[in-house]
Amino acid sequence: MQAVATGDESALRELCARWERPLYGFLHRAGGGADVDDLYQETWLRVVRAARRFDPARRFSTWLFQIALNLCRDLHRKALPQPAEPALLEEVAASPPQDRSVEAALDARRLLDALPEAQREVVVLRVLQDASEAEAAEILGCPRGTVKSRLHHALARLAVLARGEGGEAVRS
């Protein structure tokens, strides 16, 4: 990051290459259906703009994901809920029973979107990004105990949601 702060483009390219897959995965899960390419580019723009303020005593990954999470939070605050596109829903309904990966992905997205923002963020970081409790706590700016509590409540809520209102399992 010190090289990036001085304008070293090769250092920035190296960081982008090293963190491309983890960052794309995180943004896909935390972005709530937003254009991941746009979020990815905006995250790196914010990294470059803030490069001089990076504290080398911190882990770069934690700092990067904190920037990405803040970007997603800003996006969620501004965005209105978007219903699923009718064409996609018709495609899922018409798909053969043995090929339900799109339907399963929609179910997972629906369940994740049904969580309160704080719980969704913890699930994305701890479960989907495999961040440690300490990393998640630092990224979210809260104590480790809060991360544990939010994850516990989120997983309980997901179990209830997956069963549906009447206690029946959501089809998969």
C-alpha positions as CSV (number, residue, x, y, z in Angstrom):
1,M,0.0,0.0,0.0
2,Q,2.9,2.3,0.6
3,A,3.9,1.9,-3.1
4,V,0.3,2.5,-4.2
5,A,0.2,5.7,-2.1
6,T,3.2,7.0,-4.1
7,G,1.5,6.3,-7.4
8,D,3.1,2.9,-8.2
9,E,0.7,1.4,-10.8
10,S,2.4,-2.0,-10.8
11,A,1.8,-2.3,-7.0
12,L,-1.9,-1.5,-7.6
13,R,-2.1,-4.0,-10.4
14,E,-0.6,-6.6,-8.1
15,L,-3.0,-5.9,-5.2
16,C,-6.0,-6.0,-7.7
17,A,-4.8,-9.3,-9.1
18,R,-4.2,-10.8,-5.6
19,W,-7.6,-9.7,-4.2
20,E,-9.8,-10.0,-7.3
21,R,-11.6,-13.2,-6.5
22,P,-12.1,-12.7,-2.8
23,L,-13.4,-9.1,-3.4
24,Y,-15.7,-10.1,-6.3
25,G,-17.1,-12.9,-4.1
26,F,-17.7,-10.6,-1.2
27,L,-19.3,-7.9,-3.4
28,H,-21.5,-10.4,-5.1
29,R,-22.8,-11.6,-1.7
30,A,-23.0,-8.2,0.1
31,G,-24.0,-6.1,-2.9
32,G,-27.6,-7.3,-2.9
33,G,-27.9,-7.8,-6.7
34,A,-26.0,-4.6,-7.6
35,D,-23.6,-4.6,-10.6
36,V,-20.6,-6.3,-9.1
37,D,-18.2,-4.8,-11.7
38,D,-19.3,-1.3,-10.7
39,L,-18.9,-2.1,-7.0
40,Y,-15.4,-3.6,-7.7
41,Q,-14.2,-0.6,-9.6
42,E,-15.6,1.8,-7.0
43,T,-13.9,-0.1,-4.2
44,W,-10.5,0.2,-5.9
45,L,-11.1,3.8,-6.6
46,R,-11.7,4.4,-2.9
47,V,-8.6,2.3,-2.0
48,V,-6.5,4.5,-4.3
49,R,-8.0,7.7,-2.9
50,A,-7.4,6.6,0.7
51,A,-4.0,5.0,0.1
52,R,-2.1,7.7,2.0
53,R,-4.3,7.2,5.0
54,F,-3.7,3.4,5.1
55,D,-2.3,2.3,8.5
56,P,0.4,-0.3,7.8
57,A,-0.2,-1.7,11.3
58,R,-3.6,-3.0,10.1
59,R,-4.2,-5.9,7.8
60,F,-4.8,-4.9,4.2
61,S,-7.6,-7.4,3.8
62,T,-9.5,-6.0,6.7
63,W,-9.2,-2.5,5.4
64,L,-10.2,-3.5,1.9
65,F,-13.3,-5.4,3.0
66,Q,-14.2,-2.5,5.3
67,I,-14.1,-0.1,2.3
68,A,-16.2,-2.6,0.2
69,L,-18.7,-3.1,3.1
70,N,-19.2,0.7,3.5
71,L,-19.7,1.0,-0.2
72,C,-22.4,-1.8,-0.1
73,R,-24.0,-0.1,2.9
74,D,-24.2,3.2,1.1
75,L,-25.7,1.4,-1.9
76,H,-28.4,-0.4,0.3
77,R,-29.4,2.9,1.9
78,K,-29.9,4.6,-1.5
79,A,-31.6,1.7,-3.3
80,L,-35.2,0.9,-3.3
81,P,-36.2,-2.8,-3.2
82,Q,-36.2,-4.3,-6.7
83,P,-38.6,-7.1,-7.4
84,A,-37.2,-10.1,-9.3
85,E,-37.5,-9.8,-13.1
86,P,-40.6,-11.6,-14.4
87,A,-38.6,-13.2,-17.2
88,L,-36.2,-14.8,-14.7
89,L,-39.0,-16.0,-12.5
90,E,-40.7,-17.6,-15.6
91,E,-37.4,-19.2,-16.6
92,V,-37.0,-20.7,-13.1
93,A,-40.5,-22.0,-13.1
94,A,-40.1,-23.6,-16.5
95,S,-36.7,-25.2,-15.7
96,P,-36.7,-29.0,-15.4
97,P,-36.8,-30.4,-11.8
98,Q,-33.2,-31.8,-12.0
99,D,-31.8,-28.3,-12.9
100,R,-32.7,-26.0,-10.0
101,S,-29.4,-24.3,-9.4
102,V,-30.9,-20.9,-10.5
103,E,-33.9,-21.5,-8.2
104,A,-31.7,-22.5,-5.3
105,A,-29.6,-19.3,-5.8
106,L,-32.7,-17.2,-5.8
107,D,-33.9,-18.9,-2.6
108,A,-30.5,-18.3,-1.0
109,R,-30.5,-14.6,-2.1
110,R,-34.1,-14.2,-0.9
111,L,-33.2,-15.6,2.5
112,L,-30.1,-13.5,2.9
113,D,-32.0,-10.4,1.8
114,A,-34.7,-11.1,4.4
115,L,-32.2,-10.6,7.2
116,P,-31.7,-7.3,8.9
117,E,-28.6,-5.5,7.5
118,A,-26.4,-6.1,10.5
119,Q,-27.1,-9.8,10.5
120,R,-26.7,-10.1,6.8
121,E,-23.3,-8.5,7.0
122,V,-22.1,-10.9,9.7
123,V,-23.4,-13.9,7.7
124,V,-21.6,-12.7,4.5
125,L,-18.3,-12.1,6.4
126,R,-18.3,-15.1,8.7
127,V,-20.0,-17.8,6.6
128,L,-19.6,-16.8,3.0
129,Q,-16.2,-15.0,3.2
130,D,-14.8,-17.2,6.0
131,A,-13.5,-14.2,8.0
132,S,-12.5,-14.8,11.5
133,E,-14.6,-13.3,14.4
134,A,-11.8,-10.8,15.0
135,E,-11.6,-9.8,11.3
136,A,-15.4,-9.5,11.1
137,A,-15.5,-7.4,14.3
138,E,-12.8,-5.1,12.9
139,I,-14.5,-4.7,9.5
140,L,-17.9,-4.1,11.1
141,G,-16.5,-1.9,13.9
142,C,-18.0,-3.8,16.7
143,P,-16.9,-6.2,19.5
144,R,-16.4,-9.9,18.8
145,G,-19.3,-10.7,21.1
146,T,-21.6,-8.7,18.9
147,V,-20.4,-10.6,15.9
148,K,-21.2,-13.9,17.7
149,S,-24.6,-12.7,18.8
150,R,-25.6,-11.4,15.4
151,L,-24.4,-14.6,13.7
152,H,-26.4,-16.7,16.2
153,H,-29.6,-14.7,15.7
154,A,-29.0,-14.6,11.9
155,L,-28.7,-18.4,11.6
156,A,-31.7,-18.9,13.8
157,R,-33.7,-16.5,11.7
158,L,-32.5,-18.2,8.5
159,A,-33.7,-21.5,9.8
160,V,-37.1,-20.1,10.5
161,L,-37.3,-18.4,7.1
162,A,-36.1,-21.6,5.3
163,R,-38.9,-23.6,6.8
164,G,-41.4,-20.9,5.8
165,E,-44.2,-19.4,7.9
166,G,-45.9,-22.7,8.5
167,G,-42.8,-24.5,9.4
168,E,-42.5,-26.2,6.0
169,A,-39.2,-26.3,4.2
170,V,-38.6,-23.9,1.3
171,R,-38.4,-25.9,-1.9
172,S,-35.0,-26.4,-3.3
